[in-house]
């Protein structure tokens, strides 16, 4: 049985398990007390009333958070010629073609957080689906990561663009910043995510769409947020 730390126990005691908080209240509680020895990430989880096994109930997208996530993403771009130069000028960390694909396949190299590709490179990138797909970083035109405008895509991801996707259990997990962020910045980022997810409700979804929302730090307990007040805040 995992040992519960004193810090986790103290954090739990500040939370009323039978209550759902307004978003700003939940963030205030999250920032109370002593955190871990490192700057913990803050995660927002949304339980949705969808069945992701059906394509018409998939909820997926991307957005640039108002205040970023507190970490600069390492961006890999698959491109050639002018687009390769464009990607480098925009600040991409790694740019290449077959050489990088081979490095990923043969050496298991994965020292990057986002992958962008021009459409003509998808024949090369497609071979990496079994490696990049499970990690949620396979380029996708719907997410703006398969594009000819590589400069814009690189800039957005460097600025804090995040992707969200409902998992098999109908839950979306998104990092919204660091515990060291000002409370209002965390509220703004959470509101931005909630807003886009609410607007992305599939027509095929019946009944309650947003069932539960919670916020937590890397090492802390979840704090339930009232979906009704969160939607109004967004």
N, C-alpha and C positions, 0 to 999 in steps of 0.2 A: 504493500500500500504506500502510495506517495506521501511523503511528509509535507505537511502544510506549514509554510513559513510564518513567522510572527507577523511579518509585513502583510502577507496575504490575509491572515486572520484579522488583523487590525482594519484592513480595507473592507473586508466583508462585513465587519461589525457596523460600519458607517452606512451600509445599504439596507433598506427595508425590502426584504425579498418578496413581500406581498404587494409592493407598490410599483407602478410605472411612473417614471419621472418625466418632467418636461425636459427637452433637450438641453437647455442651458443649465438646469439643475443637475442633470446627469454629468455634464462636463465639469461642473464645479466640484462634485463629489470625487470624480476621477482624479482631479488635480490636488485634492487634499492629502495631507500626510506625506510621509517619505516614500519616494519611489525607489526603484532598484538603483544599483550603482552605475548603470548605464542609462542613456536616454531612451526609454522604452517607446516603441511604436504604439500608435493608437489605432484600433481596428473598429470598424462599424460593421455589424452583421444585421441583415434583413431577411426574415423568413417570409417567403411569398407563397400565396395560394395559387401556384402553378404546377403543372406536371411537365418538367423539362424533357421527358421522354418524347413528348410531342413537339415537333418543330414549330408549330404555331403558338406554342406557349414558352418558347425560349426567350429569356430576357438577357440581353447582352449589349454592351456599348462602351463608350469611352468619353472622358471629358477632362479638361484641364481644371484642376482644383484652384480656387481663388488664391490660396496661400501655399500651394505645393505640398509635398509630403515630407519635407525636411531632409531629403536625400536626392542627390543628382543622379539620375539614371545613366547607366553605361549603355550607349546605343550602338548597335551593330547595323550597318546598312549594306545590303547586297545591291550593287549597281556597277555600271561600267561607263567609260567615256566621260562625257560632260556631267552626267549625274553623279559619278564618283567624285569628281572635283567639287560639285555642288554640296554633296554630303559632308565632305571634309571641311569646306568653308563654313558650313552651318554648325560645326562642332561635334560631328559624329566621332565616337571613340575608335570605332573599327569600320573600315570600308574595304570591300573586296567582292570576289565572285566565287569561282570554283575553288580557289585556294582556301577560302574560309570555310566553305562547305566541307571540304576534305578534312580540314583541321577538326571540325566538330564531329564528323563521322569517325575518323581514325584515332583521334587523340582524346575525344570526350571533352573537348574544350567548351566551356560554358561561362566564361568570365564576362558576361553581359546581362543586362536586365530587359532590354527591348530589342526587337528585330524589325527592321523596315526593309522593304524590297520594292524595286521598280517592277512593273508588270512583266517585262521581258526576262526577268531573273527568276520567275516562279518555277520554271522548269528545273532549275537548279535547287531552289529552296524547297520545292515539293518533296525532294528525296529526304528531307530532314523532318518530315511531319511526325514520325514516331518519336523523335527526340524533343523537338520544340513544342509539339502539341500538348503533351501531358503537363508541360510547365506553363502553359497558357501564353506562350510568346510566339506562336506561329503567325506570320504575317497574314492579315485578313483585310480585304478591301472595305468591309463594313466598319472596320475599326480605324480606317485611315492609314493602315500600316503597309498596304500595297498601293503605291501611288507614284506618280511622276513628280509630284511636288515634294521631293525628299527634304528640301530645306525647311519647309513648313513643318513637316512631320518630325524632323529632328528637333526643331525649336520647341514644339509643343511638349515632347517627351522630356526634354531638358528642363522645361518650365514646370513640370509636375503633372503631366497627363497620366491619368490612371484608367485602367480597364476594369470593367465589372462583368461578371457572368454568373448566372445562377447555376449552382452545382446540382448533382443528382438528387440531393435531399431538398431542393427548392430554396437554398440559402445563398445569399450573396455576401461575400466577405471583401471588404475594401479597406486598405490602409488610408487614414485621413490625416496623418501627421505624426508629430512626436509629443510626448508628455510635456516637454519644455515649451511647446507653443503657448501663446496667450490663449486664454479660454475662448475669446471671441473668434480667433482664427480657427479653432477646432469646431466651434459652432457653425461658422461659415462653410467650412469644408464639408461637414456632415450634412448641412442643409442642401448643399449643391448636389451631393450624391442622392439624397432622399428625393429631391425634386426630379432629377432625371429618371430615376427608377419608377417613381409614381407615374410620370408621363409616358413611360415605356410599357405600361400595362397592356398585355396582349388582349385582343378582342375575344379570344377564346377562353380567357380566364374568367371563371364564374365564382360567385361568392366573395368572401373577404380576400382582397388582393394582398395588402400588407398586414400580415398576421402578428409579427413581432419585430421589434428593433432593439438592439442592445449595443453598448459601447464598452470597450475594455482596453487595458494596456497589455503589453506583452506578458507581464508577470502578475497581472491583477484580475480580480473577478469581474464578471459581466454586470453591467448596470442596465436594467430594462428601461426603455424609453416609450412613452405613450405614443403610438403611431398617429393618433388624431392630432395631438399638439405638434408633433414633429412635421406632419404634412402641412399644417398651418404655418409653421415657422419657415418651411421651405418655400 
